[in-house]
Amino acid sequence: MKLVLMFAFCLFLGSCINQKGDPSLTKNTASESSSYVLKWTDLKHYINEFNKNDEELYVQNYPNSKAAEFLKENIPYFECPDKEIEKTYYFRWWTYRKHIKKTSSGFVITEFLPNVPWAGVYNTINCPAAHHFYEGRWLHDTRFLSDYAKFWFRGGGDPRKYSFWAANSILSYVKVINQKDLIIDLLPDLVENYQQWENIRLADDGLFWQSDNLDGMEVSIGGSGKRATINSYMYGDAVAISSIANMTGNKSLNSKFKQKADMLKSLICSKLWDGDATFFKTLPSDKNELVGVRELHGYTPWYFNIPDDEHAKAWRHILLEDGFKAPYGPTSAEQRHPDFKIAYEGHECQWNGPSWPFATSVTLKAMANLLRDYKQNYISKSDFLELLQTYSKSQRRINEKGEEVCWIDENLNPHTGDWLSRTRLKTWKNGSWSDDKGGVERGKDYNHSAFCDFIISDLIGIRPSFEKTLTINPLITSDQWEYFCLDHLKYHDHILTVVWDADGNKYQKGKGFFIYVDNILKHHSKVIEKTDIVL
């Protein structure tokens, strides 16, 4: 008997040593047994459908044949009565998986699946990288984004080719996985990155300037200059660096970047705010007068909680049909402006009217912050859900068989839902695709935006931090949905389950709002409500 026990103990010890000694052998995923309510067998039909409808032109680390297995192990499971939102949720995880790429520098996340001439090493582009971090932070396997974070500064990445809120987004990832060592290790790189931005883009008045093209927003009506985008991104990074410095006890660095953030906030609110138009606008570098157009990127300051309560009146324009509201919108520029247009000529990527998932992603996060953190009566939680539904509806296409399929591409016609750039590019050269423009279906499964994160961190309300107390602050209300469940969510090495069941019949756990941590009930209430739980 003693020999048997000793043999069992040795096996256990060997397993522990193997897991701790070689990170490459560590399985950072949770099995189906760790889900409490939802079962993958009831959800994988989405993946089967996506695979069936897909023409798999470009394959990276996880092909379609491995999609179901990968997603079963790595993503939070989600169910709700709005089956279109639910379907888009799984579709966006299915497409994100396609962009995980193993390189000699570790894992990276791509924007385009085919190689494009303007990309950097490994076909990487930093323009959407912040969306990659916010979206991918909920994957169970931490190798992908940990490698990706280091890649931008130590693996050959170009973090300043386009605008990029690097420190803010990487910190948002680290809060989910609760690994302070990673972000502290990157602190010198993040400080250097900020200083280089100051060297190349800081104007004499203290604001940053950027070309609209390198903001990822070419052919915009407002054009280049001191834009709300780049200045908000730099504010977000300054706040993040200050916070990371505080973790290390570096009071001097903490104070220095807090001052930078405070100065930028003051300048954004004073110099980029048009009081008459009630909107944040671009200030051309060679002028002292703001441009005469409202553009969707004017909502970017709320992504980082920069504005004051009085600025919330800007959100009236998101609800107006001559403003930004459209059936497949929101539009990238206000529709009432004389230069607004939906063009099927000229450059294939225009920001003078078409709807862009990149900008919609920023706007949704900004709106979520407005609802949680501001005193205002312009936007309701119903408005947030409606915009999320519009965004979900836009991610569709009628294929050559006349069937509606899930689809994400570059920019789209906000009035018809046509993927505008795709329509242009498929007949670009001699009636077909052009290699100079990225080749066949360059925009298919385009990884330039987010979606799943809005479900997890905003609609259901998981608010990451380094604290042992987790805040869950849903934007969905008890009277909007009869039920929902977010399950198999990995957070701080725990598995979370959040359940709403109005009559108790859906999940057989009882009536009301339930939060479980590792299958242990931590909260129950009659209605959906903001809740703090101790992990």
C-alpha positions in Angstrom: 0.0 0.0 0.0 2.8 2.4 0.9 4.5 1.7 -2.5 1.3 2.5 -4.3 0.9 5.8 -2.4 4.5 6.8 -3.0 4.1 6.0 -6.7 1.0 8.1 -6.9 2.7 11.0 -5.1 5.7 10.9 -7.5 3.3 11.1 -10.5 1.6 14.1 -8.9 4.9 15.8 -8.1 6.2 15.2 -11.5 3.1 16.6 -13.1 3.4 19.8 -11.0 7.2 20.2 -11.8 6.4 19.7 -15.5 3.7 22.4 -15.5 5.7 24.9 -13.5 9.1 24.2 -15.1 8.3 24.4 -18.8 5.7 27.1 -19.8 5.5 25.6 -23.3 4.0 22.5 -21.8 1.5 24.4 -19.6 -2.1 24.1 -20.8 -3.6 27.5 -20.1 -7.1 26.4 -20.9 -10.1 25.1 -19.0 -12.0 22.0 -20.0 -15.8 21.8 -20.5 -16.1 20.5 -16.9 -15.2 24.0 -15.7 -18.4 25.4 -17.3 -21.2 25.4 -14.9 -24.4 26.0 -16.9 -23.7 26.1 -20.6 -22.4 23.1 -22.5 -20.3 23.3 -25.6 -22.3 20.6 -27.3 -25.2 23.0 -27.4 -23.2 25.8 -28.9 -20.8 24.2 -31.4 -23.4 24.2 -34.1 -22.4 27.9 -34.7 -18.8 26.8 -35.5 -20.0 24.0 -37.7 -22.1 26.5 -39.7 -19.3 29.0 -40.0 -16.9 26.2 -41.2 -19.5 24.9 -43.7 -20.1 28.4 -45.3 -16.4 29.3 -45.3 -14.0 29.4 -48.2 -10.8 29.0 -46.2 -8.4 30.9 -48.4 -5.6 31.7 -45.8 -4.6 29.5 -42.9 -2.5 30.4 -40.0 -2.0 28.6 -36.7 -5.5 27.3 -36.1 -7.4 26.1 -39.3 -11.1 25.6 -39.5 -10.6 21.9 -38.8 -9.3 22.8 -35.3 -11.7 25.8 -34.7 -14.3 24.0 -32.6 -11.6 22.4 -30.3 -9.8 25.6 -29.9 -12.8 27.7 -29.1 -14.3 25.1 -26.7 -11.2 25.4 -24.6 -10.5 29.1 -24.9 -13.5 31.3 -25.0 -16.3 32.2 -22.5 -19.6 30.7 -23.5 -22.6 33.0 -24.0 -26.3 32.6 -24.4 -29.1 35.1 -24.7 -32.6 35.5 -26.3 -31.2 37.7 -29.1 -29.9 34.9 -31.3 -28.4 37.4 -33.8 -26.2 38.9 -31.2 -25.4 35.4 -29.9 -24.5 34.2 -33.4 -22.3 37.3 -34.0 -20.5 36.6 -30.7 -19.4 33.2 -31.7 -18.6 34.4 -35.3 -16.2 37.0 -34.0 -14.4 34.5 -31.8 -14.3 32.1 -34.9 -12.7 34.9 -37.0 -10.3 36.1 -34.2 -8.9 32.5 -34.0 -7.9 32.8 -37.6 -5.6 35.7 -36.9 -3.5 33.9 -34.2 -0.1 33.4 -35.9 3.0 31.6 -34.5 6.3 33.3 -35.5 9.9 33.1 -34.5 9.1 35.9 -32.1 6.2 34.1 -30.5 2.6 34.6 -31.2 1.2 37.7 -33.0 -2.3 38.7 -34.0 -2.8 39.9 -37.6 -5.2 42.4 -39.1 -5.4 40.9 -42.6 -5.2 37.2 -43.4 -3.4 37.6 -46.8 -0.1 39.5 -46.8 -0.5 43.2 -47.6 2.3 45.5 -48.9 1.9 48.1 -46.2 2.2 45.6 -43.2 5.3 45.1 -41.1 7.1 42.0 -40.0 4.9 38.9 -39.9 2.2 40.9 -41.7 1.5 42.8 -38.5 -0.1 46.3 -38.4 -0.4 48.2 -35.1 -3.4 50.2 -36.1 -6.0 47.7 -34.6 -3.7 46.2 -32.0 -5.5 47.8 -29.1 -8.7 46.2 -30.2 -6.8 42.9 -30.4 -5.8 43.2 -26.7 -9.3 44.2 -25.5 -11.0 41.5 -27.5 -8.4 38.7 -26.9 -7.9 39.3 -23.2 -10.8 36.8 -22.5 -9.0 33.9 -24.1 -8.0 31.2 -21.6 -4.5 30.7 -23.1 -2.4 33.6 -22.1 0.5 32.9 -24.4 -1.0 34.7 -27.4 -1.3 38.2 -26.0 1.6 37.9 -23.7 3.8 37.2 -26.7 2.1 39.9 -28.7 2.6 42.5 -26.1 6.4 41.9 -26.1 6.5 41.6 -29.8 5.6 45.3 -30.4 8.7 46.4 -28.5 11.1 43.5 -28.5 10.2 41.3 -31.4 10.4 43.5 -34.5 7.1 45.3 -34.3 6.5 48.9 -35.3 4.3 50.4 -32.5 4.3 53.9 -34.0 3.5 53.3 -37.7 -0.1 54.1 -36.9 -1.8 55.5 -33.8 -2.0 52.9 -31.1 -3.0 53.1 -27.4 -0.5 50.4 -26.4 0.0 51.0 -22.6 -3.7 51.3 -22.0 -4.7 48.2 -24.0 -1.9 45.9 -22.7 -2.8 47.0 -19.1 -6.4 46.1 -19.8 -5.3 42.6 -20.8 -3.0 42.2 -17.8 -5.9 43.1 -15.4 -7.8 40.0 -16.7 -4.9 37.6 -16.3 -3.6 39.2 -13.1 0.0 39.1 -14.1 1.6 42.3 -12.9 5.1 41.1 -13.7 4.4 41.3 -17.4 3.3 44.9 -17.5 6.0 45.9 -15.0 8.6 44.3 -17.2 7.3 46.3 -20.2 7.2 49.6 -18.3 10.6 50.9 -19.7 9.4 50.1 -23.2 6.1 51.8 -22.7 7.8 54.9 -21.3 10.2 54.9 -24.3 7.3 54.5 -26.7 5.5 57.5 -25.2 8.6 59.6 -25.4 9.1 58.7 -29.0 5.5 59.8 -29.7 6.4 63.1 -28.1 9.4 63.5 -30.3 7.5 62.9 -33.6 4.0 64.1 -32.9 3.9 66.7 -30.1 3.1 70.2 -31.1 4.2 73.4 -29.3 0.8 73.9 -27.7 1.0 70.5 -25.9 -1.4 68.6 -28.2 -0.4 65.7 -30.4 -1.1 65.8 -34.2 -1.5 63.0 -36.6 -2.4 62.5 -40.3 -5.8 61.0 -40.8 -4.2 58.2 -42.9 -1.9 57.2 -40.1 -4.8 57.4 -37.7 -6.3 54.7 -39.8 -8.9 57.1 -41.1 -7.9 58.2 -44.6 -9.9 60.5 -46.8 -11.8 62.0 -43.8 -13.7 65.2 -44.1 -11.9 66.9 -41.2 -8.5 65.8 -42.4 -5.2 65.7 -40.5 -4.2 67.7 -37.4 -4.7 67.7 -33.7 -7.3 65.0 -33.6 -9.4 63.7 -30.7 -8.1 60.2 -31.5 -4.4 60.5 -31.1 -4.7 62.9 -28.1 -7.2 60.5 -26.3 -4.9 57.6 -27.0 -1.9 59.4 -25.5 -4.0 60.4 -22.5 -5.0 56.8 -22.0 -1.3 55.7 -22.2 -0.2 58.4 -19.8 -2.8 57.3 -17.2 -1.7 53.6 -17.8 2.0 54.4 -17.4 1.3 56.4 -14.2 -0.6 53.4 -12.8 2.1 50.9 -13.7 4.7 53.2 -12.2 2.7 53.3 -9.0 2.8 49.5 -8.8 6.6 49.6 -8.8 6.7 52.4 -6.2 8.3 54.8 -8.6 6.7 58.0 -7.3 8.6 60.3 -9.6 7.5 58.4 -12.7 4.0 58.1 -11.4 3.7 61.9 -10.8 5.4 62.8 -14.1 2.9 60.8 -16.2 -0.1 61.9 -14.1 0.8 65.5 -14.9 1.1 64.6 -18.6 -2.4 63.1 -18.5 -3.9 66.0 -16.6 -2.4 68.4 -19.1 -3.8 66.5 -22.1 -7.2 66.2 -20.5 -7.3 70.0 -20.0 -6.2 70.7 -23.6 -8.6 68.2 -25.2 -11.5 69.7 -23.3 -10.6 73.3 -24.0 -9.0 73.2 -27.5 -10.8 70.3 -29.3 -14.3 71.0 -27.9 -16.6 73.0 -30.1 -19.2 74.5 -27.7 -21.5 75.7 -30.5 -21.5 72.4 -32.3 -21.4 70.5 -29.0 -18.7 68.1 -30.2 -15.0 67.2 -30.1 -13.4 68.1 -33.4 -10.1 68.2 -35.2 -7.9 71.3 -35.0 -5.7 71.6 -38.1 -2.0 72.0 -37.4 -1.8 75.3 -39.3 -5.0 76.9 -38.0 -6.6 78.1 -34.8 -10.1 77.2 -35.8 -11.7 73.7 -35.5 -12.9 72.0 -38.6 -16.6 72.4 -39.5 -17.7 68.8 -39.3 -18.7 66.3 -36.7 -16.9 63.0 -37.2 -17.6 59.8 -35.2 -14.1 59.8 -33.8 -15.2 62.8 -31.7 -16.6 60.2 -29.3 -13.1 58.8 -28.6 -12.5 60.9 -25.5 -15.2 58.9 -23.6 -13.3 55.7 -24.4 -10.8 56.9 -21.8 -13.2 58.9 -19.5 -11.7 62.2 -20.4 -14.7 64.6 -20.8 -16.7 66.1 -18.0 -20.5 65.6 -17.5 -21.2 68.8 -19.4 -19.8 67.4 -22.6 -22.4 64.5 -22.7 -24.7 66.6 -24.9 -22.5 65.5 -27.8 -24.2 62.1 -27.6 -27.5 63.6 -29.0 -26.0 63.4 -32.5 -25.5 59.6 -32.3 -29.3 59.2 -32.2 -30.2 61.6 -35.1 -30.8 60.3 -38.6 -29.1 63.3 -40.1 -26.3 62.8 -37.6 -24.7 59.4 -37.2 -27.6 57.0 -37.0 -28.1 54.6 -40.0 -29.6 51.1 -40.5 -26.1 49.6 -40.8 -24.2 52.5 -39.1 -23.1 54.5 -37.3 -21.7 56.6 -40.1 -18.1 57.9 -39.9 -19.2 61.5 -40.5 -22.4 63.3 -39.8 -24.9 62.8 -42.7 -26.1 66.4 -42.6 -22.6 67.7 -43.7 -22.4 68.6 -47.4 -19.2 66.5 -47.9 -20.8 63.4 -46.5 -20.8 60.7 -49.2 -20.8 57.0 -49.9 -18.5 56.7 -52.9 -18.0 53.7 -55.2 -15.1 55.5 -56.8 -11.6 56.7 -55.7 -9.9 55.2 -52.7 -11.5 52.0 -51.5 -11.2 53.1 -47.8 -12.8 56.4 -47.1 -13.8 57.9 -43.8 -16.2 60.5 -45.1 -19.4 58.6 -44.6 -19.1 54.8 -44.7 -19.5 52.8 -41.5 -16.3 51.3 -40.1 -16.3 48.6 -37.5 -13.1 50.1 -36.0 -14.9 53.4 -35.2 -18.1 51.6 -34.1 -16.0 49.6 -31.6 -14.5 52.8 -30.1 -18.0 54.4 -30.0 -19.5 51.4 -28.2 -16.8 51.4 -25.5 -17.2 55.1 -25.2 -20.9 54.8 -24.8 -20.6 52.1 -22.2 -18.3 54.4 -20.2 -20.8 57.2 -20.5 -23.6 55.1 -19.1 -21.5 53.8 -16.2 -19.4 56.8 -15.2 -21.3 60.0 -16.1 -24.4 61.9 -14.9 -26.4 62.5 -18.1 -29.8 62.0 -19.6 -28.9 61.8 -23.3 -28.2 58.1 -23.7 -29.9 55.1 -22.1 -29.0 51.5 -21.8 -31.6 50.7 -24.4 -29.6 53.0 -26.8 -26.5 50.9 -26.1 -28.3 47.7 -26.8 -29.8 49.1 -30.0 -26.3 50.2 -31.3 -24.9 46.8 -30.4 -27.8 45.2 -32.4 -27.2 47.5 -35.4 -23.5 46.6 -35.3 -24.3 42.9 -35.1 -26.8 43.1 -38.0 -24.1 44.8 -40.1 -21.8 41.8 -39.9 -23.7 39.8 -42.5 -23.5 39.3 -46.3 -25.7 37.6 -48.9 -23.4 35.1 -50.7 -23.4 33.9 -54.2 -26.0 31.2 -53.4 -28.4 33.9 -52.1 -27.8 32.8 -48.5 -27.2 35.2 -45.6 -23.9 34.4 -43.9 -21.9 36.1 -41.1 -19.2 38.4 -42.5 -16.8 41.0 -41.3 -14.8 43.2 -43.7 -13.4 46.7 -43.9 -16.0 49.5 -44.5 -19.7 49.2 -45.4 -22.5 51.2 -46.9 -24.4 52.4 -43.8 -27.7 52.5 -45.7 -27.6 49.2 -47.5 -25.2 47.0 -45.6 -23.0 46.4 -48.7 -19.4 45.8 -47.8 -18.2 48.8 -49.8 -14.5 48.1 -50.1 -15.1 44.5 -51.0 -17.5 45.5 -53.8 -14.8 47.8 -55.1 -11.8 45.5 -54.7 -13.2 42.4 -56.4 -13.2 44.1 -59.8 -10.3 46.5 -59.1 -7.9 45.3 -61.9 -9.1 43.8 -65.1 -12.4 42.9 -63.5 -10.8 41.0 -60.6 -8.7 41.3 -57.4 -5.4 43.2 -57.5 -2.2 41.8 -55.8 -1.2 45.5 -55.2 -4.3 45.9 -53.1 -3.7 42.7 -51.0 -5.1 40.1 -53.4 -8.2 37.9 -53.3 -10.7 38.7 -50.5 -8.1 40.8 -48.6 -10.8 42.1 -46.2 -12.5 38.8 -45.4 -12.5 38.1 -41.7 -10.9 41.5 -41.2 -9.5 41.8 -37.6 -9.8 45.6 -37.2 -12.4 45.9 -34.5 -14.0 44.2 -31.5 -17.3 42.7 -30.5 -17.1 40.0 -27.9 -15.5 42.3 -25.4 -18.6 44.5 -25.5 -20.7 41.5 -24.5 -18.4 40.5 -21.7 -17.1 43.7 -20.1 -20.0 46.0 -21.0 -23.3 44.3 -21.6 -22.8 41.7 -18.9 -20.4 44.1 -17.1 -17.2 42.2 -16.0 -15.0 45.1 -14.9 -11.4 43.9 -14.6 -8.9 45.1 -12.0 -6.0 43.9 -9.9 -8.2 43.8 -6.8 -9.5 40.7 -5.1 -13.0 42.2 -5.3 -14.5 42.1 -8.8 -17.2 44.5 -9.9 -19.9 43.3 -12.2 -21.9 46.2 -13.6 -24.3 45.0 -16.4 -25.7 47.4 -19.0 -28.4 44.9 -19.8 -31.5 45.4 -17.6 -34.0 43.0 -16.1 -36.8 44.1 -18.5 -34.8 43.8 -21.7 -33.9 40.1 -21.7 -35.7 37.2 -20.0 -32.5 35.3 -19.6 -28.8 35.2 -20.3 -25.7 33.3 -19.3 -22.0 34.0 -19.5 -20.1 30.9 -18.5 -16.6 29.4 -18.8 -15.1 32.9 -18.2 -11.5 32.8 -17.0 -10.6 35.7 -14.7 -7.7 35.7 -12.2 -7.4 31.9 -12.6 -11.0 31.5 -11.5 -14.0 30.4 -13.7 -16.9 32.8 -13.5 -20.5 32.2 -14.4 -23.1 35.0 -14.6 -26.8 34.0 -14.9 -30.0 35.9 -15.3 -33.2 33.8 -15.4 -36.4 35.9 -14.9 -38.7 32.9 -14.1 -36.2 30.3 -13.2 -37.3 27.9 -15.9 -34.4 28.4 -18.4 -31.5 27.2 -16.3 -33.2 25.5 -13.4 -31.1 27.4 -10.8 -33.9 29.5 -9.4 -35.3 33.0 -10.3 -33.1 36.0 -10.5 -29.5 37.1 -11.0 -26.7 34.7 -10.0 -23.0 35.0 -9.9 -20.8 31.9 -9.4 -17.0 31.6 -8.9 -15.6 28.2 -9.5 -19.2 26.9 -9.4 -19.7 28.4 -5.9 -22.6 30.8 -5.6 -21.3 34.3 -4.6 -24.4 36.5 -5.3 -28.1 36.2 -5.8 -30.6 39.0 -6.3 -34.1 39.3 -7.7 -33.0 41.8 -10.4 -29.9 42.4 -12.5 -27.8 44.9 -10.5 -24.3 46.2 -10.0 -22.5 43.8 -7.7 -19.1 43.4 -6.0 -17.9 39.9 -5.2 -14.8 38.7 -3.4 -12.9 36.1 -5.4 
